[in-house]
Amino acid sequence: MGSQEIQYAPVVLLFLIACLVAGGGLIVSVVLGKTGRRTAVKDMSYECGMLPIGEGNARLSIKFYLVAMLFILFDIEVVFLYPWAIVYRQMLADPATRNLIFVSMLTFLGILFVGYIYALKKGAFDWRS
C-alpha cells in the first residue's frame, strides 16, 4: 500500500463503523422490538396534532411568507453583529478607528430599525388582515 491509499484509511474505517452502527441498530430493533397489532389509527400519519383530513396542499396567506422572509432578513443582519463585537475592542485601541467602528454600527442598526418600522407600518406583522 502506498501513502496515497493509507491517507484514506480513516475515512473508510469511519464509513464501515457508521454502516455497522446503522445496521446494528436496525437488527436490534427488529429482534428486541415488540410486535403489536397494527390498527388504522396507528398507521394514520401524524401531522402536528391535526387530523390528516382534507386537502393536502392548503393555501397559506402571503403574510406567512412575508413574515418568514422578514425573519430571515433580520436574522442574517443580526449575524453581522458578531464579527463587529469581536473586533470592537481591538479597534478601540486605535484612535483613528475608534469613532469609525462605532458610527458604522450605529448606521447599520439605524437602517435595520428603519426597515423594521417600515415593515411594521405596512402591516407585515399583522396576521389578521
GUGU-618347 format. One record per residue: x, y, z of N, C-alpha, C in turn; residue number from 1. Coordinates in pm, whole numbers, plus 32768, in hexadecimal, padded with zeros to 4 digits. Layout:
  n_X  n_Y  n_Z ca_X ca_Y ca_Z  c_X  c_Y  c_Z   n
    X    Y    Z    X    Y    Z    X    Y    Z NUM
...
! end
This chain:
  n_X  n_Y  n_Z ca_X ca_Y ca_Z  c_X  c_Y  c_Z   n
 8054 7F8A 8000 8000 8000 8000 8058 807B 8000   1
 8037 80D9 7FA8 8083 8155 7FA3 804B 81B9 8007   2
 808F 8228 8011 8063 828F 8071 7FE1 82CF 8045   3
 7FC4 82C7 7FC2 7F48 8300 7F8F 7ECF 82B4 7FC4   4
 7ED7 822E 7FC9 7E67 81DE 7FF8 7E5A 81E3 8090   5
 7EC8 81F1 80D6 7EC5 81F1 8168 7E7E 826D 819E   6
 7E87 82DC 8158 7E48 8355 818B 7DAF 834D 8187   7
 7D78 82F2 8135 7CE7 82E0 8130 7CB6 8273 818F   8
 7D0F 8231 81D4 7CE9 81C5 822F 7C8D 81F5 829E   9
 7CA4 8268 82DF 7C46 8294 8347 7BB9 82B0 8311  10
 7BB0 82E1 8297 7B2D 82FC 825D 7AE2 827A 8243  11
 7B29 8218 820D 7AEB 8195 81F4 7AC3 8154 8278  12
 7B19 815C 82DD 7AFA 8123 835F 7A7F 8167 839C  13
 7A76 81EA 8392 7A02 8232 83C7 7983 820A 837D  14
 798C 81F8 82F9 7919 81CC 82AB 78EA 8142 82D7  15
 794A 80E7 82EB 7926 805F 8318 78E6 8061 83A2  16
 791B 80B1 83FD 78E1 80BA 8483 7855 80F4 847C  17
 7840 815A 8428 77BB 8195 841A 7757 8130 83E4  18
 7782 80E0 8383 772A 8078 834C 770A 800E 83B4  19
 776D 7FE7 8403 7755 7F84 846C 76F6 7FB8 84D7  20
 7706 8034 8500 76AD 806D 8565 761F 8076 8530  21
 760F 80A7 84B4 7589 80B2 847B 7549 8028 8469  22
 7593 7FCB 8432 755E 7F43 8421 7542 7EFF 84A5  23
 759B 7F13 8506 7587 7ED7 858A 750B 7F0F 85CE  24
 74F4 7F90 85BF 747B 7FCB 85F9 73FD 7F91 85BC  25
 73FE 7F7E 8539 738A 7F42 84F7 7374 7EB2 8523  26
 73DF 7E65 852B 73D4 7DD9 8553 73A3 7DCD 85E3  27
 73DB 7E1E 863C 73B2 7E1A 86C9 7320 7E42 86D7  28
 72F0 7EA5 868C 7265 7ECF 8697 7206 7E63 8664  29
 722E 7E18 85FE 71D9 7DAB 85CC 71D6 7D37 862F  30
 724B 7D15 8668 7253 7CA3 86C3 720F 7CC2 8748  31
 7229 7D37 8780 71F5 7D56 8805 7172 7DA2 8804  32
 714A 7DD5 8792 70D1 7E27 878A 7053 7DD5 879E  33
 6FF0 7E16 87D6 6F6F 7DD1 87EB 6F20 7DD4 876A  34
 6EE7 7D65 874C 6E8F 7D5F 86D7 6E01 7D63 870B  35
 6DB9 7DCA 86E6 6D31 7DDA 8715 6CD1 7DDE 86A1  36
 6C54 7DEA 86C4 6BEF 7DF3 865C 6BF6 7E7B 861B  37
 6BEC 7E7D 859B 6BEC 7EFC 8553 6B5B 7F20 8537  38
 6B34 7F96 8566 6AAC 7FC5 854F 6AB0 8039 84EC  39
 6A3D 805E 84BE 6A35 80CD 845E 6A61 814F 84A0  40
 6A42 815E 8520 6A68 81D8 8567 6B00 81E0 8575  41
 6B40 816F 8593 6BD2 816F 85A0 6C17 8188 851B  42
 6BDD 815C 84AE 6C19 816D 842B 6BFB 81F5 83EC  43
 6BA0 8242 842A 6B7D 82C4 83F4 6BF1 8326 840B  44
 6C0C 8379 83A9 6C79 83D8 83B7 6C58 8440 8421  45
 6CBE 846F 8464 6CAD 84D1 84D0 6CE3 8556 84A0  46
 6C92 85BB 84A5 6CBB 863D 8472 6C9F 86A9 84DA  47
 6CFC 86BD 8534 6CF6 8729 8596 6C76 8728 85E8  48
 6C43 86B6 8609 6BCD 86AE 865D 6B4A 86BE 8613  49
 6B50 86DD 8592 6AD6 86F0 8543 6AB5 866E 84FA  50
 6A37 8654 84ED 6A0E 85DE 84A0 6A2A 85F7 840C  51
 6A64 8594 83C9 6A85 85A7 833A 6A0A 8594 82E2  52
 69AD 85EF 82EF 6931 85E8 82A1 692B 8664 824A  53
 6904 8653 81D0 68F5 86C5 8177 6964 86CB 8111  54
 696C 873F 80D2 69CB 8752 8067 6A59 875B 809D  55
 6AB6 871D 805B 6B3F 8719 808A 6B8E 8798 806F  56
 6B67 87E2 8009 6BB2 885A 7FE8 6B5D 88D6 8003  57
 6B47 88F0 8083 6AF8 8965 80A9 6B48 89E3 808B  58
 6B04 8A48 805C 6B47 8AC5 8039 6B5D 8B18 80B7  59
 6BD2 8B4F 80C2 6BF3 8BA5 8133 6BEC 8C36 8107  60
 6BD4 8C8B 8168 6BD0 8D1A 814D 6C5B 8D4B 8127  61
 6C5F 8DB3 80D7 6CDF 8DEE 80AF 6D26 8E29 8128  62
 6CDB 8E4A 8190 6D16 8E80 820A 6D77 8E1C 8249  63
 6D58 8D9C 823F 6DAF 8D35 8276 6E39 8D3C 8234  64
 6E3B 8D46 81B2 6EBA 8D4A 8169 6F02 8DCF 8181  65
 6EB7 8E3B 818B 6EF3 8EBE 81A4 6F38 8EC2 822C  66
 6EF5 8E8D 8292 6F32 8E89 8317 6FAB 8E2C 8318  67
 6FA3 8DBE 82D0 7016 8D62 82C9 708E 8DA5 8287  68
 7076 8DEF 821B 70E5 8E33 81D8 711D 8EA4 822F  69
 70C6 8EEA 8276 70F6 8F53 82D1 7148 8F18 8342  70
 711D 8EA4 8374 716A 8E62 83DD 71F5 8E3E 83AB  71
 71FD 8E05 8335 7280 8DE2 82FC 72D5 8E5E 82E7  72
 7297 8EC9 82B5 72E0 8F45 829D 731A 8F7D 831E  73
 72C8 8F89 8386 72F8 8FC1 8404 7359 8F61 8449  74
 7344 8EE1 8438 739F 8E7F 8475 742A 8E89 8436  75
 7430 8E96 83B4 74B1 8EA3 8371 74F5 8F25 8396  76
 74A7 8F90 83A4 74E3 900F 83CA 751B 900B 8458  77
 74DB 8FC2 84AF 750D 8FB6 8538 7590 8F67 853A  78
 75A1 8F0C 84DB 761D 8EC0 84D4 7694 8F1C 84BC  79
 767E 8F8D 8479 76EA 8FEC 8462 7718 9031 84E2  80
 76CB 9028 854C 76F3 9065 85CB 7765 9018 860D  81
 776D 8F97 85F8 77D4 8F46 863A 7862 8F6A 8611  82
 7881 8F75 8590 790B 8F9D 856E 792C 9029 85A0  83
 78C9 9082 859D 78E0 9108 85D0 7901 9105 8664  84
 78B9 90B4 86AF 78D2 90AD 8740 795C 9072 875C  85
 798C 901A 8707 7A0E 8FDC 871E 7A80 9040 8706  86
 7A75 9090 869D 7AE2 90ED 867F 7AD0 9175 86C1  87
 7A63 9188 8709 7A47 920B 8745 7AB3 9235 87A9  88
 7ADA 91DD 8801 7B42 91FF 8864 7BC7 921D 8822  89
 7BE9 91CF 87BD 7C67 91E6 8779 7C69 926D 8733  90
 7BF9 9293 86F9 7BF4 9312 86B1 7BE7 9389 870F  91
 7BBA 9373 878A 7BB6 93E0 87EC 7C42 940D 8812  92
 7CA2 93B2 880A 7D2C 93D4 882F 7D6A 9438 87CD  93
 7D3E 9434 8750 7D73 948F 86EA 7D1C 950D 86E6  94
 7D54 9583 8704 7D02 95FD 8707 7CC6 9623 8680  95
 7D05 95F8 8613 7CD2 961B 858F 7C51 95D0 856E  96
 7C41 9559 85A1 7BCB 9509 8580 7B66 9504 85F2  97
 7B82 9547 8660 7B2A 9540 86D5 7A9D 956F 86B4  98
 7A91 95E3 8677 7A0D 9618 8658 79D2 95D8 85DB  99
 7A28 95AE 857E 79F9 9575 8501 79A9 94F5 8516 100
 79DB 949D 856A 7997 941C 857D 7913 9430 85C7 101
 790F 948D 8625 7894 94A3 8670 782A 94E5 8618 102
 7852 9548 85C9 77F3 958D 8572 77C2 952E 8504 103
 7819 94DA 84D0 77EE 947C 8468 7787 941A 849E 104
 7798 93EC 851A 7734 9390 8552 76B3 93D9 8573 105
 76BB 9455 85A1 7641 94A2 85B9 75F5 94B9 8537 106
 763E 94D1 84CA 75FE 94E1 8448 75BA 945F 841C 107
 75FF 93F1 842F 75C7 936F 840C 754A 9352 845D 108
 754E 9369 84DF 74D9 9351 8534 7469 93B3 8514 109
 748D 942E 84ED 7427 948F 84C6 73DC 9463 844A 110
 7425 9432 83E6 73E4 9400 836C 738D 9387 838D 111
 73BD 9331 83E3 736F 92BD 840E 72EF 92E8 8454 112
 72F9 934C 84AA 7285 937D 84F4 7221 93BF 8496 113
 7251 940C 8434 71F7 944B 83D2 71AE 93E0 8382 114
 71F4 9376 835C 71B3 9307 8314 714A 92C3 8369 115
 7166 92B4 83EA 7105 9276 8445 7089 92CE 8452 116
 709D 9350 8463 702B 93AD 8470 6FDA 93AE 83EE 117
 701E 93AB 837C 6FD7 93A6 82FC 6F80 9329 82F2 118
 6FB7 92B6 8317 6F69 9239 8312 6EF6 923F 8375 119
 6F0B 927C 83E7 6EA2 9288 844B 6E32 92E2 8419 120
 6E55 9353 83DC 6DF1 93B1 83A8 6DA2 9375 8333 121
 6DE4 9323 82E3 6DA0 92E3 8272 6D46 9270 829D 122
 6D4C 924A 831D 6CF8 91DE 834F 6D2E 9154 832F 123
 6DB0 9149 831C 6DEB 90C7 82F8 6DE0 9063 836A 124
 6DD7 9093 83E4 6DD0 9039 8457 6D42 9022 8487 125
 6CDF 9059 8443 6C52 9047 846A 6C1B 8FCD 8421 126
 6BFE 8F65 846C 6BD2 8EE6 8432 6B40 8EE8 8408 127
 6AF2 8F43 843E 6A61 8F3C 8428 6A34 8F79 83A6 128
 6A80 8FD4 836E 6A4F 9017 82F4 6A76 8FCE 8277 129
! end
